Amino acid sequence: MRTECSERRYRFQPLGRRDVVARFDGGAITSDGGALLLREVEARTGIVAGLAACFRDLRDPLRIEHSVAELVAQRVFGLALGYEDLVDHDDLRRDPLLAVAVGRTDAERPLAGKSTLNRLELTRGDATSAARYQKIVIDQAAVDRLLVEVFLEAHTTPPQQIILDLDATDDPLHGHQEGRFFHGYYDGYCYLPLYIFCGEHLLCARLRTSDIDGAAGSVDELKRIVSQIRSAWPAVAITIRADSGFCREELMAWCEGHAVDYVLGIARNARLEAEIAADLELARIEHVLRGTAVRRFKELRYRTLTSWSCERRVIAKAEHLDRGSNPRFIVTSLLRSEHDGRTLYEDVYCARGDMENRIKEQQLYLFADRTSAATMRANQIRLDLSSVAYVLLAALRRLALAGTAMARAQCHTIRVKLLKIGALVTLSARKVWVSLASGCPYAAIFATAWSQLRAAPA
């Protein structure tokens, strides 16, 4: 049906005897009123400012309209608010509340557009002040350190023990980006980024080509992360946890040589299954008698024929389900006197599944998979921006939502329910009035979040 438009009025179906007419005359209205909470989180953590400090600005100071701090904040807040592409900012740049969140004192003036923001991603590593446009150079090592620093600063006292989860995932590619390879397991062209988490804290997000082993580079990342953690917390006990894709001699040997424990999955093979053949049969018989899933655990001393340098402790799970036998194996450096096999498998190893939710949050809801730039370098920077957006929202969840119904909410739930609030923004010489929607169903949680952020130390 053709839209009826007269003098910028849009007529819709009537409500009883009343006409329903819309006009674009509401003034400075934003759909992102909750961005104020992000600004409060940033004020107390300095996460975004820390990322901005990782860039070196080679532009002429006399010709700069948008500082690096503003550009980085605009991009990170945009991702946190659900705006995945640079082109979105050609309209967002006129949102007065985003300008307030970014910290632009002259909020009436527009923020940066896509052609300015893309300089964060497209500047070459060897760029100089003589370059024509791209003159904002990132220090990737500084970004790597920042993620660990944020993790350390989130703890008021050092924990006695931490578990670092490692995982690789696919980042599908739909163009001809640098480093594009076909991956047989994922049945498509993709990158193979490496993630390292400690609980909800992101410590590493490294973009990699997919023509490599899933564990490639993991030891190098662990070396720097463990070193940085132990510099701050020398007494902390560290355990590495990962699936069978990381069960590699290099990683286990490094852990053993640096007082780091590990719990890793092992791929099934004929030798291991032969070791628990009797247990699998007993589990099958018990399943028939009881009609329920049956698990039995067995301790093994095991060494591969060629790849392992020594014999190691292996926990075998002999399980029988309705669909049949389901043997599983893990290898660990943890002592039997400290952890029995069942507890180690069920309570320690299986808990690693929560990491997949954290990866999903970043890839699906903070757009870590938007790696459509031509170069690996630019796509890594996009991953860095997404990573900091995740860290910012995780800090909001940790600092502001504890004790509320959203204490364990995922990032997209926080965005939809707490950040996407309609608001009228009124700017005056002395105040920025933000009139949030009166009918917001989550106003009580918003109030609690504000209260807890104001009480948190800056």
PERA-V804754 format. One record per residue. N is the residue number from 0. RES is the residue in three letters. PSI is psi in radians with two decimals (NA if undefined). OMEGA is omega in whole degrees, 0 to 359 (999 if undefined). NEAR is the number of other C-alpha atoms within 8 Angstrom. Layout:
# PERA-V804754
{{N,RES,PSI,OMEGA,NEAR} {N,RES,PSI,OMEGA,NEAR}}
This chain:
# PERA-V804754
{{0,MET,2.38,183,2} {1,ARG,2.32,178,3} {2,THR,2.26,178,6} {3,GLU,2.14,183,6} {4,CYS,2.18,177,8} {5,SER,2.03,180,6} {6,GLU,0.87,177,4} {7,ARG,0.44,176,7} {8,ARG,2.46,182,10} {9,TYR,2.00,185,11} {10,ARG,2.29,179,11} {11,PHE,-3.10,180,8} {12,GLN,2.37,184,6} {13,PRO,2.77,175,8} {14,LEU,1.67,187,7} {15,GLY,-2.14,179,5} {16,ARG,-0.06,183,5} {17,ARG,2.39,171,6} {18,ASP,2.57,175,10} {19,VAL,1.95,186,9} {20,VAL,2.33,180,8} {21,ALA,2.56,176,8} {22,ARG,2.57,175,8} {23,PHE,1.19,183,7} {24,ASP,0.40,184,4} {25,GLY,-0.22,182,6} {26,GLY,-2.67,184,6} {27,ALA,1.42,180,9} {28,ILE,2.38,179,9} {29,THR,2.68,174,13} {30,SER,0.12,186,8} {31,ASP,0.82,182,13} {32,GLY,-0.51,180,14} {33,GLY,-0.09,177,10} {34,ALA,-0.36,176,13} {35,LEU,-0.59,178,9} {36,LEU,-0.68,178,11} {37,LEU,-0.69,179,13} {38,ARG,-0.67,178,10} {39,GLU,-0.70,177,10} {40,VAL,-0.77,180,13} {41,GLU,-0.66,180,12} {42,ALA,-0.49,183,8} {43,ARG,-0.25,182,10} {44,THR,-0.53,182,8} {45,GLY,0.43,183,8} {46,ILE,-0.88,183,11} {47,VAL,-0.70,177,13} {48,ALA,-0.63,177,10} {49,GLY,-0.69,177,9} {50,LEU,-0.71,180,12} {51,ALA,-0.60,180,11} {52,ALA,-0.22,178,8} {53,CYS,-0.06,179,11} {54,PHE,2.51,176,11} {55,ARG,2.09,185,9} {56,ASP,1.99,181,8} {57,LEU,0.16,181,9} {58,ARG,2.78,177,9} {59,ASP,2.05,183,7} {60,PRO,-0.49,182,5} {61,LEU,-0.23,183,4} {62,ARG,0.21,183,6} {63,ILE,2.20,174,8} {64,GLU,-0.57,182,4} {65,HIS,2.06,181,8} {66,SER,2.82,177,7} {67,VAL,-0.69,179,10} {68,ALA,-0.71,179,10} {69,GLU,-0.73,181,11} {70,LEU,-0.79,181,12} {71,VAL,-0.78,180,12} {72,ALA,-0.72,179,12} {73,GLN,-0.75,182,12} {74,ARG,-0.77,182,10} {75,VAL,-0.80,178,13} {76,PHE,-0.65,177,14} {77,GLY,-0.78,177,10} {78,LEU,-0.76,180,13} {79,ALA,-0.55,181,13} {80,LEU,-0.04,174,11} {81,GLY,0.20,181,9} {82,TYR,1.79,193,8} {83,GLU,-0.43,188,10} {84,ASP,2.64,177,6} {85,LEU,-0.61,183,10} {86,VAL,-0.43,178,7} {87,ASP,-0.49,186,10} {88,HIS,-0.19,175,11} {89,ASP,-0.44,173,10} {90,ASP,-0.69,181,7} {91,LEU,-0.47,184,9} {92,ARG,-0.28,179,12} {93,ARG,0.11,179,9} {94,ASP,1.99,185,11} {95,PRO,-0.54,181,11} {96,LEU,-0.60,175,13} {97,LEU,-0.65,177,13} {98,ALA,-0.68,177,16} {99,VAL,-0.79,181,10} {100,ALA,-0.69,180,12} {101,VAL,-0.45,180,11} {102,GLY,0.33,180,7} {103,ARG,1.98,186,9} {104,THR,-0.62,176,6} {105,ASP,1.28,188,5} {106,ALA,-0.26,178,10} {107,GLU,-0.42,182,6} {108,ARG,2.56,183,6} {109,PRO,2.63,172,9} {110,LEU,-3.00,182,10} {111,ALA,2.61,173,12} {112,GLY,-3.09,186,11} {113,LYS,-0.62,183,11} {114,SER,-0.42,175,7} {115,THR,-0.75,182,7} {116,LEU,-0.57,184,12} {117,ASN,-0.15,177,9} {118,ARG,-0.42,175,12} {119,LEU,-0.61,186,13} {120,GLU,-0.60,193,11} {121,LEU,-0.11,179,8} {122,THR,2.31,179,11} {123,ARG,2.69,180,7} {124,GLY,-0.47,181,6} {125,ASP,0.34,182,4} {126,ALA,2.59,176,11} {127,THR,3.10,179,7} {128,SER,-0.20,179,8} {129,ALA,-0.21,178,5} {130,ALA,2.64,186,8} {131,ARG,-0.80,185,5} {132,TYR,-0.93,186,5} {133,GLN,1.85,184,11} {134,LYS,0.41,180,14} {135,ILE,1.81,191,13} {136,VAL,2.26,179,13} {137,ILE,2.55,172,9} {138,ASP,1.71,186,9} {139,GLN,-0.65,179,7} {140,ALA,-0.63,178,6} {141,ALA,-0.67,176,8} {142,VAL,-0.75,179,11} {143,ASP,-0.75,179,10} {144,ARG,-0.63,182,9} {145,LEU,-0.78,182,10} {146,LEU,-0.68,179,12} {147,VAL,-0.65,179,13} {148,GLU,-0.74,179,8} {149,VAL,-0.71,177,10} {150,PHE,-0.80,181,11} {151,LEU,-0.75,183,9} {152,GLU,-0.29,179,7} {153,ALA,-0.18,182,6} {154,HIS,2.19,178,8} {155,THR,-0.56,176,5} {156,THR,2.57,181,4} {157,PRO,2.33,175,7} {158,PRO,2.75,178,7} {159,GLN,-0.58,184,7} {160,GLN,2.50,174,8} {161,ILE,2.69,176,10} {162,ILE,2.18,177,10} {163,LEU,2.11,179,12} {164,ASP,2.28,177,13} {165,LEU,2.47,175,12} {166,ASP,2.68,174,9} {167,ALA,2.60,179,10} {168,THR,2.95,180,7} {169,ASP,2.50,175,9} {170,ASP,1.62,187,10} {171,PRO,2.46,178,9} {172,LEU,2.46,182,12} {173,HIS,0.22,177,6} {174,GLY,-2.68,181,5} {175,HIS,0.92,180,7} {176,GLN,2.72,173,11} {177,GLU,2.41,179,7} {178,GLY,0.38,181,9} {179,ARG,2.12,177,12} {180,PHE,2.72,177,10} {181,PHE,2.33,179,10} {182,HIS,2.11,185,11} {183,GLY,-0.70,182,6} {184,TYR,-0.75,181,4} {185,TYR,-0.08,175,6} {186,ASP,0.83,178,7} {187,GLY,3.00,176,8} {188,TYR,2.30,185,11} {189,CYS,2.90,162,14} {190,TYR,2.93,181,15} {191,LEU,1.26,184,13} {192,PRO,2.58,176,13} {193,LEU,2.27,178,15} {194,TYR,2.49,172,13} {195,ILE,2.15,179,12} {196,PHE,2.73,165,13} {197,CYS,1.77,189,11} {198,GLY,-2.20,178,8} {199,GLU,-0.04,184,8} {200,HIS,2.19,177,9} {201,LEU,2.15,181,14} {202,LEU,-0.38,182,13} {203,CYS,2.35,171,11} {204,ALA,1.70,187,12} {205,ARG,2.09,177,9} {206,LEU,2.33,181,12} {207,ARG,2.71,172,8} {208,THR,2.84,185,12} {209,SER,0.14,179,13} {210,ASP,0.61,185,7} {211,ILE,2.93,172,6} {212,ASP,2.53,183,6} {213,GLY,-0.45,181,9} {214,ALA,-0.01,184,9} {215,ALA,2.29,177,7} {216,GLY,-0.11,184,6} {217,SER,-0.62,180,9} {218,VAL,-0.73,178,10} {219,ASP,-0.73,179,7} {220,GLU,-0.71,180,9} {221,LEU,-0.64,179,8} {222,LYS,-0.87,184,8} {223,ARG,-0.67,182,8} {224,ILE,-0.83,180,10} {225,VAL,-0.70,178,8} {226,SER,-0.76,181,8} {227,GLN,-0.69,179,10} {228,ILE,-0.79,183,11} {229,ARG,-0.38,174,10} {230,SER,-0.59,179,7} {231,ALA,-0.65,183,7} {232,TRP,1.37,186,8} {233,PRO,-0.41,185,7} {234,ALA,-0.03,185,6} {235,VAL,2.42,175,11} {236,ALA,2.27,186,8} {237,ILE,2.31,176,10} {238,THR,2.37,176,12} {239,ILE,2.38,181,13} {240,ARG,2.30,181,13} {241,ALA,2.93,179,15} {242,ASP,-3.03,187,10} {243,SER,-0.30,178,9} {244,GLY,-0.27,181,9} {245,PHE,0.13,179,12} {246,CYS,1.41,184,12} {247,ARG,2.53,181,8} {248,GLU,-0.73,182,9} {249,GLU,-0.78,182,7} {250,LEU,-0.81,181,11} {251,MET,-0.72,180,10} {252,ALA,-0.68,178,8} {253,TRP,-0.78,179,9} {254,CYS,-0.80,182,11} {255,GLU,-0.53,180,10} {256,GLY,-0.12,184,7} {257,HIS,0.43,176,6} {258,ALA,0.69,175,6} {259,VAL,2.22,178,11} {260,ASP,2.87,179,12} {261,TYR,2.61,171,13} {262,VAL,1.90,187,14} {263,LEU,2.51,173,15} {264,GLY,2.71,175,13} {265,ILE,2.35,177,11} {266,ALA,2.46,178,7} {267,ARG,2.53,173,9} {268,ASN,2.95,186,6} {269,ALA,-0.67,181,6} {270,ARG,-0.80,180,6} {271,LEU,-0.76,180,8} {272,GLU,-0.57,177,10} {273,ALA,-0.55,180,7} {274,GLU,-0.46,183,7} {275,ILE,0.39,181,11} {276,ALA,-0.78,180,8} {277,ALA,-0.69,180,7} {278,ASP,-0.66,177,9} {279,LEU,-0.68,179,14} {280,GLU,-0.73,177,8} {281,LEU,-0.68,178,8} {282,ALA,-0.65,178,14} {283,ARG,-0.78,181,12} {284,ILE,-0.77,180,8} {285,GLU,-0.61,177,10} {286,HIS,-0.73,179,13} {287,VAL,-0.72,182,8} {288,LEU,-0.69,185,6} {289,ARG,-0.47,181,6} {290,GLY,0.28,179,7} {291,THR,2.93,178,8} {292,ALA,2.46,182,9} {293,VAL,2.33,177,11} {294,ARG,2.37,172,9} {295,ARG,2.51,181,10} {296,PHE,2.55,182,10} {297,LYS,2.42,176,10} {298,GLU,2.34,179,9} {299,LEU,2.69,164,8} {300,ARG,2.11,191,8} {301,TYR,2.56,174,8} {302,ARG,2.38,178,9} {303,THR,2.89,183,6} {304,LEU,-0.61,185,5} {305,THR,-0.58,194,5} {306,SER,-0.55,182,6} {307,TRP,2.54,181,9} {308,SER,-0.25,182,7} {309,CYS,2.98,177,5} {310,GLU,2.46,184,8} {311,ARG,2.84,179,10} {312,ARG,2.22,179,11} {313,VAL,2.37,175,12} {314,ILE,2.19,179,14} {315,ALA,2.32,174,14} {316,LYS,2.00,176,11} {317,ALA,1.81,186,16} {318,GLU,2.49,175,15} {319,HIS,2.18,181,16} {320,LEU,3.09,178,11} {321,ASP,-0.57,182,6} {322,ARG,-0.05,176,5} {323,GLY,-2.89,183,6} {324,SER,2.49,183,10} {325,ASN,1.21,180,8} {326,PRO,2.51,177,12} {327,ARG,2.72,184,11} {328,PHE,2.50,172,12} {329,ILE,2.66,175,12} {330,VAL,2.48,184,13} {331,THR,2.72,173,12} {332,SER,-0.12,181,10} {333,LEU,2.50,185,9} {334,LEU,2.63,179,6} {335,ARG,-0.56,180,7} {336,SER,-0.35,181,5} {337,GLU,-0.61,184,6} {338,HIS,2.07,173,9} {339,ASP,2.88,188,8} {340,GLY,-0.78,182,12} {341,ARG,-0.83,180,8} {342,THR,-0.72,182,9} {343,LEU,-0.71,181,10} {344,TYR,-0.93,189,11} {345,GLU,-0.70,186,9} {346,ASP,-0.49,183,9} {347,VAL,-1.05,186,9} {348,TYR,-0.83,185,12} {349,CYS,-0.36,179,8} {350,ALA,-0.24,180,8} {351,ARG,-0.28,180,11} {352,GLY,-0.43,180,7} {353,ASP,-0.43,178,7} {354,MET,-0.57,180,11} {355,GLU,-0.57,176,8} {356,ASN,-0.64,179,8} {357,ARG,-0.71,178,9} {358,ILE,-0.72,179,9} {359,LYS,-0.71,178,9} {360,GLU,-0.82,184,13} {361,GLN,-0.74,184,13} {362,GLN,-0.79,186,10} {363,LEU,-0.66,190,9} {364,TYR,-0.28,176,10} {365,LEU,0.22,163,15} {366,PHE,0.64,176,11} {367,ALA,-0.28,180,12} {368,ASP,0.16,178,9} {369,ARG,1.07,184,8} {370,THR,1.06,184,11} {371,SER,0.07,176,9} {372,ALA,2.82,186,8} {373,ALA,-0.51,188,9} {374,THR,2.70,175,9} {375,MET,-0.66,182,11} {376,ARG,-0.85,180,7} {377,ALA,-0.69,180,11} {378,ASN,-0.57,175,15} {379,GLN,-0.67,179,11} {380,ILE,-0.68,175,10} {381,ARG,-0.69,177,12} {382,LEU,-0.66,176,14} {383,ASP,-0.79,180,10} {384,LEU,-0.75,177,10} {385,SER,-0.69,181,14} {386,SER,-0.76,180,13} {387,VAL,-0.60,175,13} {388,ALA,-0.71,176,13} {389,TYR,-0.81,181,13} {390,VAL,-0.66,179,11} {391,LEU,-0.81,180,14} {392,LEU,-0.61,176,11} {393,ALA,-0.64,177,11} {394,ALA,-0.67,175,10} {395,LEU,-0.78,179,12} {396,ARG,-0.75,185,13} {397,ARG,-0.75,187,9} {398,LEU,-0.59,190,12} {399,ALA,-0.43,189,13} {400,LEU,0.06,178,15} {401,ALA,2.32,179,9} {402,GLY,-0.04,178,5} {403,THR,3.03,178,8} {404,ALA,-0.21,181,8} {405,MET,0.35,183,9} {406,ALA,-0.51,180,10} {407,ARG,0.32,182,6} {408,ALA,2.56,176,9} {409,GLN,2.90,188,7} {410,CYS,-0.72,183,11} {411,HIS,-0.53,176,8} {412,THR,-0.74,176,9} {413,ILE,-0.75,181,11} {414,ARG,-0.90,186,12} {415,VAL,-0.69,187,8} {416,LYS,-0.47,189,9} {417,LEU,-0.43,181,12} {418,LEU,-0.59,181,13} {419,LYS,1.27,179,12} {420,ILE,2.21,178,14} {421,GLY,2.46,182,11} {422,ALA,2.56,173,13} {423,LEU,2.19,183,12} {424,VAL,2.18,179,13} {425,THR,2.11,181,8} {426,LEU,2.27,174,8} {427,SER,-3.13,182,6} {428,ALA,-0.49,187,4} {429,ARG,-0.23,185,4} {430,LYS,2.71,167,6} {431,VAL,1.85,180,8} {432,TRP,2.20,177,8} {433,VAL,1.85,182,9} {434,SER,1.73,182,7} {435,LEU,2.68,183,10} {436,ALA,2.20,182,8} {437,SER,-0.52,183,4} {438,GLY,0.25,181,4} {439,CYS,2.11,183,8} {440,PRO,-0.19,183,5} {441,TYR,0.49,181,8} {442,ALA,-0.62,181,7} {443,ALA,-0.72,178,7} {444,ILE,-0.67,176,11} {445,PHE,-0.78,181,9} {446,ALA,-0.71,178,8} {447,THR,-0.75,179,11} {448,ALA,-0.80,179,12} {449,TRP,-0.79,182,10} {450,SER,-0.76,182,9} {451,GLN,-0.57,177,11} {452,LEU,-0.68,179,12} {453,ARG,-0.50,180,8} {454,ALA,-0.34,182,6} {455,ALA,2.48,180,8} {456,PRO,2.44,180,5} {457,ALA,NA,999,5}}
